[in-house]
């Protein structure tokens, strides 16, 4: 069953949940940047960095909250300027997997990118061994554009890169009306 999500700004009070949820091995292992074990104090530093990135327009990171509850269940981020790698990323805490939070959050950020920002292409990647993340991207209209190898935690791993263009999103949005 999918639950509605609310995207909100990260606040320092989120730091303990970020550390607990993101630092869980099953979550950290499937991302490119979350450390494991998650060091004490790292969540506070990361939240402060996200506030700075937001103020410069470099990256928009949102806490994913479950419905009307303010409790953080994950994070979704968009880097509007084409980065070195993909520009959409997300993680959801393991107790909340399989409930549609990632799909709803990623879909909302894709909508934001195309309807409010000057973004022409949204890309995201996932480890080939994490097909659930690929399904999230597919549900958001993203198509597979390439596969390859990328270093992940010291070893070469197969990755899948998915994308959706503004034109594809607009076509899909028109069908959803």
Wavefront OBJ file of the C-alpha trace (Angstrom):
o trace
v 0.000 0.000 0.000
v 1.397 3.400 -0.977
v 1.309 6.191 1.552
v 1.255 9.901 0.728
v 4.488 11.762 1.277
v 5.371 15.305 2.207
v 8.678 16.806 1.160
v 10.061 19.325 3.613
v 13.332 21.000 4.476
v 15.831 19.080 6.522
v 16.335 20.411 10.046
v 18.985 19.629 12.645
v 16.376 17.714 14.650
v 16.407 15.158 11.778
v 20.060 14.267 12.408
v 19.464 11.313 14.776
v 16.984 9.705 12.340
v 19.272 10.353 9.372
v 22.119 8.638 11.216
v 19.948 5.707 12.336
v 18.061 5.104 9.071
v 20.744 5.944 6.498
v 23.460 4.325 8.561
v 21.798 0.930 8.502
v 23.961 -1.371 6.403
v 21.139 -2.375 4.028
v 20.497 1.303 3.183
v 24.075 2.589 3.106
v 25.267 -0.332 0.990
v 22.978 0.584 -1.915
v 24.062 4.228 -2.122
v 27.170 5.880 -3.471
v 27.760 8.326 -0.634
v 26.342 7.146 2.694
v 29.119 5.905 4.983
v 28.832 2.709 7.002
v 29.217 2.716 9.876
v 27.688 6.197 10.011
v 29.954 8.368 12.201
v 28.576 10.340 15.128
v 28.107 13.990 14.162
v 28.180 13.283 10.422
v 24.435 13.821 9.991
v 24.654 17.311 11.502
v 27.525 18.222 9.179
v 25.652 16.798 6.192
v 22.435 18.704 7.015
v 24.416 21.955 7.317
v 26.020 21.225 3.915
v 22.579 20.669 2.397
v 21.391 24.021 3.745
v 24.373 25.730 2.037
v 23.805 23.842 -1.234
v 20.122 24.837 -1.165
v 20.940 28.526 -0.669
v 23.219 28.507 -3.733
v 20.834 26.477 -5.911
v 23.431 23.722 -6.288
v 21.272 20.997 -4.732
v 17.770 20.751 -3.307
v 17.566 18.065 -0.646
v 14.268 17.235 1.015
v 13.305 15.155 3.994
v 10.693 12.618 2.934
v 7.994 12.484 5.589
v 5.119 10.015 5.826
v 1.886 11.827 5.057
v 1.000 14.487 7.602
v 3.553 13.192 10.087
v 6.749 15.276 10.219
v 8.871 12.184 10.919
v 11.636 11.657 8.359
v 11.490 8.298 6.557
v 14.105 9.111 3.912
v 15.676 11.775 1.723
v 15.419 12.826 -1.921
v 17.734 15.277 -3.695
v 17.979 17.047 -7.027
v 21.044 18.755 -8.461
v 19.614 21.027 -11.205
v 22.920 21.808 -12.915
v 24.266 18.806 -14.804
v 26.704 17.222 -12.367
v 29.589 14.907 -13.086
v 27.211 12.003 -12.539
v 23.436 11.743 -12.178
v 21.285 14.525 -10.745
v 18.549 12.683 -8.795
v 19.210 10.613 -5.697
v 17.176 9.201 -2.834
v 17.187 6.767 0.042
v 14.388 5.465 2.242
v 14.882 3.887 5.674
v 14.520 0.104 5.616
v 11.410 -0.003 7.876
v 9.638 2.036 5.171
v 10.661 0.059 2.079
v 7.960 -1.223 -0.240
v 5.368 1.416 0.684
v 5.766 3.739 -2.298
v 7.652 6.513 -0.499
v 10.612 6.505 -2.892
v 8.386 6.539 -5.978
v 6.229 9.379 -4.636
v 9.227 11.441 -3.526
v 11.234 10.906 -6.728
v 8.163 11.642 -8.840
v 7.540 14.883 -6.937
v 11.124 16.040 -7.392
v 11.029 15.205 -11.110
v 7.856 17.286 -11.372
v 9.590 20.131 -9.541
v 12.594 19.904 -11.871
v 10.517 20.194 -15.024
v 7.745 22.509 -13.877
v 9.680 25.025 -11.761
v 13.349 24.787 -12.717
v 15.239 25.126 -15.971
v 16.060 21.405 -16.152
v 15.851 19.511 -19.451
v 17.002 16.067 -18.288
v 16.784 14.182 -15.000
v 19.087 11.195 -14.547
v 19.571 8.682 -11.765
v 21.546 5.502 -11.294
v 21.223 2.350 -9.269
v 23.310 -0.698 -8.653
v 22.251 -3.522 -10.978
v 21.861 -5.706 -7.886
v 19.247 -3.245 -6.549
v 16.344 -3.759 -8.976
v 13.866 -2.206 -6.511
v 15.495 1.177 -7.084
v 15.250 0.611 -10.832
v 11.519 -0.071 -10.463
v 11.119 3.234 -8.597
v 12.759 5.039 -11.510
v 10.668 3.164 -14.089
v 7.457 4.089 -12.235
v 8.585 7.723 -12.502
v 8.882 7.379 -16.291
v 12.656 7.017 -16.413
v 14.052 4.789 -19.135
v 17.302 2.841 -19.131
v 19.933 4.811 -21.064
v 23.063 2.843 -20.287
v 24.718 0.266 -18.112
v 28.308 0.109 -17.066
v 30.760 -0.312 -14.250
v 31.429 2.201 -11.510
v 33.558 1.957 -8.401
v 31.403 1.272 -5.367
v 32.995 0.862 -1.974
v 36.312 -0.214 -3.446
v 35.095 -2.636 -6.121
v 33.743 -2.275 -9.645
v 29.967 -2.729 -9.656
v 27.452 -2.926 -12.467
v 25.201 0.120 -12.565
v 22.151 1.151 -14.547
v 21.608 4.780 -15.513
v 18.067 5.929 -16.199
v 16.757 9.223 -17.523
v 13.687 11.213 -18.422
v 13.645 14.332 -20.581
v 11.353 17.314 -20.156
v 9.579 16.296 -23.375
v 9.018 12.730 -22.140
v 7.745 14.031 -18.799
v 5.342 16.475 -20.495
v 3.991 13.685 -22.733
v 3.513 11.429 -19.698
v 1.888 14.250 -17.672
v -0.592 14.906 -20.499
v -1.604 11.233 -20.492
v -2.119 11.290 -16.734
v -4.662 14.122 -16.994
l 1 2 3 4 5 6 7 8 9 10 11 12 13 14 15 16 17 18 19 20 21 22 23 24 25 26 27 28 29 30 31 32 33 34 35 36 37 38 39 40 41 42 43 44 45 46 47 48 49 50 51 52 53 54 55 56 57 58 59 60 61 62 63 64 65 66 67 68 69 70 71 72 73 74 75 76 77 78 79 80 81 82 83 84 85 86 87 88 89 90 91 92 93 94 95 96 97 98 99 100 101 102 103 104 105 106 107 108 109 110 111 112 113 114 115 116 117 118 119 120 121 122 123 124 125 126 127 128 129 130 131 132 133 134 135 136 137 138 139 140 141 142 143 144 145 146 147 148 149 150 151 152 153 154 155 156 157 158 159 160 161 162 163 164 165 166 167 168 169 170 171 172 173 174 175 176 177
